[in-house]
Amino acid sequence: MAKDVTTYALKQALAAQVDDHIEIAVEAQDGTKFKIRATSDQLDALMGDLETILDGDSADDAV
């Protein structure tokens, strides 16, 4: 990851369909708030990544 990327601890996130895209409103633990706009295809790819990560964690826990 690039050095100029800031990492935030998630406090909450909410999603909503807006016209032809999806918006995810995010609030960080420090109070920083922002929105992410994404297409359904982008979120499908993200969900695939998250499922792979979570499935890997489950396999690690079972050992």
N, C-alpha and C positions, 0 to 999 in steps of 0.2 A: 504494500500500500504506500502511497505517496507520503512524504514527510509532512506536507501541509494539510493533512487530514486531521480533523478534531474528532475524538471519540467521546460520545456522551453515554451515560447510563440512562436507560429507558425508564421513565416513570409511567407513561401510558401512551397508547396509540389507538386511534379510531379511524375507521375507513368508511368512505362514502362514494357512491357512483355519482359522477358529475358529468353530464353530457356524454361524450364518447370516451371518457377516461375515468380512472379511479383516483381519488385523493386520499392519502393517509396523513392525518394530522398527528404529529408527534410532539410529546412534551418530555424533556429530559429532566433528570433529578435536580439539576441546577436552575430549572425554570425556563431554559431555552425552548422556544416553540418554533416549529416549522412544518411545512406541508411538502409532501412528495407527490408528484403527479406520475402516474404510470398507466400503461396500456394493459389490457388483459393478458397479452402475450408476455409482457415483461414480468407481470406478477405470477404467471404460470411458471416461468423459468425460476423465479425466486422461490416459489413454493417447492419446486423440485429440489433446489439446493438445500432448503431448510429440512425437507423430509429426509434427504440423504444424511445430513448432519445429525438429525434427531435419531434416525435409525441406527447410525453408528454409535451414538451415546447409549442406546438401549442395548446394543450388542456388547459394548464394553461393560455395562452394569451386570449383564448376565454371567460374565466370566468370573 
